[in-house]
Amino acid sequence: MIIPALEYYLVLGAALFIIGLLGVLVRRNLLIVFMSIELILLGANVTFVGFAVALNNMLGQAFVIFSLTVAAAEAAVGLAIIVALSRHRDTLNVDEIDTLKG
C-alpha cells in the first residue's frame, strides 16, 4: 500500500481550515457560519490523521474520534439553538440577532 506524503495531508487540512475560516468571517447567515465551523474541525481532523499516518502512531486517530464526538454534540446543540432563533426572530442573519443583548 502506498502512503501519501505528509505534505498532502497538511495542504488539504490547511485548505479546509482556511475555507472554513473565510466562511466564518465573511458570511452572515447563521447556518453557513455553522457549516464553516464544521469545516474548521474537519481541517484539524485531516491534519491529525496526516500526522498519525506519517508517524505510524494511532494517537492521531484517537484525537479524531474524540473530536468527532465533540463535533456531533456541538452539531446537535448548535442546530437546536439555530432552530429556536429562527422561530423566535424569523431570520438567520447574524447582524440581526441581538437576543443576548441586555
C-alpha positions in Angstrom: 0.0 0.0 0.0 1.3 3.4 -0.9 1.1 6.0 1.8 0.8 9.6 0.6 3.4 12.1 1.9 2.6 14.2 4.9 2.6 17.4 2.8 -0.6 16.3 1.0 -2.5 15.9 4.3 -1.2 19.2 5.6 -2.2 21.1 2.5 -5.7 19.6 2.5 -6.1 20.3 6.2 -4.9 23.9 5.8 -7.2 24.4 2.8 -10.2 23.1 4.6 -9.3 25.2 7.7 -8.9 28.4 5.6 -12.1 27.9 3.7 -13.9 27.4 7.0 -12.3 30.5 8.5 -13.3 32.6 5.5 -16.8 31.3 5.8 -17.0 32.3 9.4 -15.5 35.8 8.8 -17.3 36.7 5.5 -20.8 35.1 5.7 -23.7 36.5 7.7 -26.1 33.5 7.5 -26.0 31.5 10.7 -26.3 28.2 9.0 -23.3 28.9 6.7 -21.3 30.1 9.7 -22.2 26.8 11.5 -21.1 24.7 8.4 -17.9 26.7 8.3 -17.1 25.8 11.9 -17.6 22.2 10.9 -15.1 22.7 8.1 -12.6 24.1 10.5 -12.9 21.0 12.7 -12.6 18.8 9.6 -9.4 20.5 8.6 -8.0 19.9 12.1 -9.0 16.2 11.8 -7.3 15.7 8.5 -4.1 17.2 10.0 -4.4 14.8 13.0 -4.8 11.8 10.6 -1.9 13.0 8.4 0.5 13.1 11.4 -0.8 9.8 12.6 0.0 8.2 9.3 3.4 9.8 9.0 4.4 8.9 12.5 2.9 5.4 12.3 1.1 6.2 15.6 -2.6 5.6 16.4 -2.8 8.6 18.7 -3.9 10.9 15.9 -6.9 8.6 15.1 -7.8 8.7 18.8 -7.9 12.5 18.7 -10.0 12.4 15.6 -12.6 10.1 17.2 -12.7 12.4 20.3 -13.1 15.4 18.1 -15.9 13.8 16.0 -17.8 13.0 19.2 -17.5 16.6 20.4 -18.5 17.9 16.9 -21.6 15.7 16.9 -22.6 17.0 20.3 -21.9 20.6 19.1 -23.9 20.0 15.9 -27.0 18.8 17.9 -26.9 21.7 20.4 -26.0 24.2 17.7 -28.8 23.2 15.4 -31.3 23.3 18.3 -30.2 26.9 19.0 -30.4 27.8 15.3 -34.0 26.4 15.1 -35.0 28.2 18.2 -33.6 31.5 17.0 -35.2 31.1 13.6 -38.6 30.6 15.2 -38.2 33.4 17.6 -36.6 36.0 15.3 -37.7 34.8 11.8 -34.2 35.5 10.5 -30.8 33.7 10.4 -28.8 36.8 9.7 -26.0 37.2 12.3 -26.3 41.0 12.3 -30.0 41.0 13.1 -29.8 38.5 16.0 -29.5 40.5 19.3 -31.3 38.2 21.7 -28.4 38.1 24.2 -28.1 41.9 24.4 -29.4 43.4 27.6 
